[in-house]
Amino acid sequence: NAGVTQTPKFQVLKTGQSMTLQCAQDMNHNSMYWYRQDPGMGLRLIYYSASEGTTDKGEVPNGYNVSRLNKREFSLRLESAAPSQTSVYFCASSEAWRGAGRREQYFGPGTRLTVT
Amino acid sequence: RKEVEQDPGPFNVPEGATVAFNCTYSNSASQSFFWYRQDCRKEPKLLMSVYSSGNEDGRFTAQLNRASQYISLLIRDSKLSDSATYLCVVNVAGGFKTIFGAGTRLFVKA
């Protein structure tokens, strides 16, 4: 049981290049999320997928696109990378919203992206 | 004003000390609350949920004060392995809005 996996672990891009960050979970969770984490700031939600077949914008979606490929996989694409997108990217998953709203999230190991 | 605010620290404490972290949130629609732990260059991991009546898990005690919109985490008998960043996390009712505090760094020294 691997939990949440992400690839790649590290990436360096030049401004204007594109790339896709991959995420997969084997916990049969319905909901998946992409966050970025910058120094001195909390994790900020980029996009989320409440369930297979749906995606929605989070707090900082500009410059990103996502695809919920199936229940297990949720990818994040940078179409034209900018230095402001230098960050650590975390994918997470959780069970569907239930009852009193308690929904713990489980995180992947992160992708460290540098855009020069 | 940030929606979830934490003292960034760092807190430097000796082994065996008791240390308390505080967190305030601004959205009154906040419904569920958590403390996560994040080790250096690692992913956040759930430490404990925070219940209205307060809850304890071994050396860790979490408290919630909805009237004051305040959450706390108390660590007793600190261990070297407790050194990490502690994130206060709030879920807002009615959607998938989860707000993370920037974290409080803790260093436990021998």
HADDOCK unambig.tbl for C-alpha pairs under 7 A between the chains (distance, minus, plus):
assign (segid A and resid 40 and name CA) (segid B and resid 102 and name CA) 5.94 0.50 0.50
assign (segid A and resid 41 and name CA) (segid B and resid 102 and name CA) 4.66 0.50 0.50
assign (segid A and resid 42 and name CA) (segid B and resid 100 and name CA) 5.09 0.50 0.50
assign (segid A and resid 42 and name CA) (segid B and resid 101 and name CA) 4.91 0.50 0.50
assign (segid A and resid 42 and name CA) (segid B and resid 102 and name CA) 3.76 0.50 0.50
assign (segid A and resid 42 and name CA) (segid B and resid 103 and name CA) 6.91 0.50 0.50
assign (segid A and resid 43 and name CA) (segid B and resid 100 and name CA) 5.69 0.50 0.50
assign (segid A and resid 101 and name CA) (segid B and resid 31 and name CA) 6.64 0.50 0.50
assign (segid A and resid 101 and name CA) (segid B and resid 32 and name CA) 6.26 0.50 0.50
assign (segid A and resid 101 and name CA) (segid B and resid 93 and name CA) 6.95 0.50 0.50
assign (segid A and resid 102 and name CA) (segid B and resid 32 and name CA) 5.73 0.50 0.50
assign (segid A and resid 106 and name CA) (segid B and resid 45 and name CA) 6.84 0.50 0.50
assign (segid A and resid 107 and name CA) (segid B and resid 43 and name CA) 6.11 0.50 0.50
assign (segid A and resid 107 and name CA) (segid B and resid 44 and name CA) 6.46 0.50 0.50
assign (segid A and resid 107 and name CA) (segid B and resid 45 and name CA) 7.00 0.50 0.50
assign (segid A and resid 108 and name CA) (segid B and resid 43 and name CA) 6.43 0.50 0.50
assign (segid A and resid 109 and name CA) (segid B and resid 42 and name CA) 6.17 0.50 0.50
assign (segid A and resid 109 and name CA) (segid B and resid 43 and name CA) 5.15 0.50 0.50
assign (segid A and resid 110 and name CA) (segid B and resid 43 and name CA) 6.44 0.50 0.50
